[in-house]
């Protein structure tokens, strides 16, 4: 996912962590996670305003088959992914990343 230009370092680290965890559970499952994420990102790029707005203009797109959300901002045709968050995580951590806090 590091090839996606709009990924913040924290989001890229979350993707890597999830990939490694799924791969440790079942060989190939991590790759399926990445495919699901890539499909979600492709949909976001085509329809950036389709996902629900959840926090100060930040939107959340949900992965199919995996309990993760992609949290991003879309501005002037540019996408920035702030987090790839497992739904069990405390959303307070996400709020700390919001660009509106700066």
VENDAJO-V379727 format. One record per residue. N is the residue number from 1. D_FIRST is the distance of its C-alpha to the first C-alpha in Angstrom with 1 decimal. Layout:
BEGIN
N:D_FIRST  N:D_FIRST
END
This chain:
BEGIN
1:0.0  2:3.8  3:5.2  4:5.4  5:8.6  6:9.7  7:7.7  8:10.5  9:10.5  10:11.9  11:9.3  12:6.6  13:9.6  14:10.4  15:7.5  16:8.5  17:12.0  18:12.0  19:10.7  20:13.4  21:15.9  22:15.7  23:15.9  24:18.9  25:20.5  26:20.4  27:19.1  28:16.6  29:16.0  30:12.7  31:11.7  32:13.3  33:11.4  34:8.1  35:10.3  36:11.7  37:8.7  38:8.0  39:11.8  40:12.0  41:9.8  42:12.0  43:15.0  44:14.3  45:14.1  46:17.4  47:19.1  48:17.8  49:21.1  50:21.4  51:19.9  52:22.3  53:22.9  54:23.0  55:23.5  56:24.7  57:22.9  58:19.6  59:18.7  60:17.3  61:16.0  62:16.4  63:14.5  64:17.0  65:18.3  66:16.4  67:17.8  68:14.9  69:14.8  70:12.3  71:14.4  72:14.2  73:16.8  74:17.7  75:20.2  76:21.7  77:19.1  78:16.3  79:13.6  80:12.6  81:10.6  82:12.8  83:12.1  84:10.9  85:14.4  86:16.5  87:19.7  88:21.9  89:20.9  90:23.2  91:22.3  92:24.1  93:21.1  94:19.2  95:22.2  96:22.2  97:18.9  98:20.4  99:21.1  100:24.6  101:25.5  102:25.5
END
